[in-house]
């Protein structure tokens, strides 16, 4: 997985003031959406593997798959989706073979971050949601 880039809110504001777009191709928010989506996927796979282990199955992490995701605002980014050894992990936030991310998902991710939630908080929330629903 590529190294995470720290999202610098003040730098984004400065670039926005200088005329750079928030959304769209090369938009300022694309790195944030990418990082938060990947953090949520990490939480999903960790929860999946923990459930397998609790159920007596042997399973573990097994690298990543990469795919280009197109946002609803015409921006795109390379998404690293975690895999499990058994091949039974089915991501929920961005499903297998899905190449677009919905406006609803973008809005929810950005609103969680805007409310002060950290990457860890968002990952933990995804784990709780996944555990309760699946």
Buried (B, 14 or more C-beta within 10 A) or exposed (E): EEEEEEBEEEEBEEBBEEEEBBBBEEBBBBBBBBBBBBBBBBBBBBBBBEBBEEEEEEBEBBEBEEBEBEBBBEBBBEBBBBBBBBEEBEBBBBEEEBEEBEEEBBEBBBEBBEEEBEBEBBBBBBBEBBEEEE
